[in-house]
Amino acid sequence: MKTRFDNAGVWCTTGGRKINVEDMSTVHLMNTIKMLTTKLSRSLFMLISDIEGSTFADTVWTPFGAHSDDKQESLKNVTSLSPDELRAYIVSTPLYQSMLMELERRGVNVENLSVLTADPSF
């Protein structure tokens, strides 16, 4: 089963609007990656929304692979992640990585940005 995090280069807003990562402003990209990794409840709710909205013709959601076709199992998997596991999943996704690559393409020091965004006072 795929979620919005599996789509490299396309940000899907809460309202379902799709925005190409390359069309997002630098500040919007920076705010989005900060939100995804520090507001873990929002990221979790996005995953739950994607799971519940799925037709389940595919497979169960797991952070790094899929196995069967049960919505309850998918919800259990996603809600069983620790904060560190959820963050590790998010930063490894095609969506997050495409946002970092776009920022890097624009000249942003993404290594330092990652340190800054990890600081709660940023």
C-alpha positions in Angstrom: 0.0 0.0 0.0 1.3 3.4 -0.9 1.0 6.6 1.1 1.7 10.2 0.2 5.2 9.7 1.5 6.0 7.3 -1.3 5.5 10.0 -4.0 8.9 11.6 -4.7 8.5 15.1 -6.0 4.8 15.5 -5.1 3.5 17.0 -1.8 -0.1 16.2 -1.1 -1.7 18.7 1.3 -4.2 17.9 4.0 -6.9 19.1 1.6 -5.7 16.6 -1.1 -4.1 19.3 -3.3 -1.0 18.0 -5.0 2.0 20.4 -5.4 5.2 19.5 -7.3 8.1 19.9 -4.9 10.0 22.0 -7.4 7.1 24.5 -7.4 7.2 25.0 -3.6 9.0 28.0 -2.3 12.2 27.4 -0.4 10.6 28.5 2.9 7.6 26.2 2.2 9.9 23.3 1.7 11.9 24.1 4.9 8.6 24.5 6.9 7.3 21.2 5.5 10.4 19.1 6.4 10.5 20.7 9.8 6.8 19.9 10.4 7.2 16.3 9.2 10.0 15.5 11.6 9.0 17.6 14.6 5.2 17.4 14.5 5.1 13.7 14.5 1.4 13.6 15.3 0.7 15.3 12.0 2.8 12.9 10.1 1.1 10.0 11.9 -2.3 11.4 11.1 -1.4 11.7 7.4 -0.4 8.0 7.4 -3.6 7.0 9.1 -5.6 9.1 6.7 -3.9 7.4 3.7 -4.4 3.9 5.2 -8.1 4.5 5.9 -8.6 6.0 2.5 -7.0 3.1 0.7 -9.1 0.6 -1.1 -6.8 -2.2 0.1 -6.4 -3.9 -3.2 -2.7 -3.7 -2.3 -0.9 -4.7 0.9 -0.5 -3.8 4.6 1.5 -0.7 5.4 4.7 -1.3 7.2 7.5 1.3 7.6 10.0 -0.6 5.3 8.0 -3.1 3.4 4.5 -4.7 3.0 3.2 -8.2 3.7 -0.6 -8.8 3.6 -3.9 -7.0 2.9 -5.5 -6.0 6.2 -6.5 -2.4 7.2 -6.5 -3.2 11.0 -3.0 -4.6 10.7 -1.8 -1.5 8.9 -3.3 0.8 11.5 -1.7 -1.3 14.2 1.7 -1.1 12.5 1.7 2.6 12.0 0.4 3.4 15.5 3.0 1.0 17.1 6.0 3.1 15.9 8.0 4.9 18.5 8.8 8.6 17.9 12.3 7.6 16.7 11.0 4.9 14.4 8.4 7.2 12.9 11.0 9.9 12.4 13.4 7.4 10.8 10.7 6.3 8.5 9.8 9.8 7.4 13.3 10.9 6.6 13.9 7.8 4.5 10.8 8.3 2.3 11.0 9.3 -1.3 8.9 12.4 -0.6 11.2 13.7 2.2 14.3 12.9 0.2 13.0 14.7 -2.9 12.4 17.8 -0.7 15.9 17.7 0.6 17.3 17.2 -2.9 15.3 20.2 -4.2 16.6 22.4 -1.3 20.1 21.3 -2.0 19.6 22.1 -5.7 18.7 25.6 -4.7 21.8 26.0 -2.6 20.5 25.3 0.9 22.9 23.6 3.2 20.7 20.7 4.0 23.1 19.1 6.4 23.1 22.2 8.6 19.3 22.6 8.1 18.8 19.1 9.5 20.7 20.1 12.6 18.8 23.3 12.9 15.4 21.7 12.5 16.2 19.1 15.1 16.5 21.9 17.6 13.0 22.6 19.2 13.8 26.3 19.5 14.3 26.7 15.7 
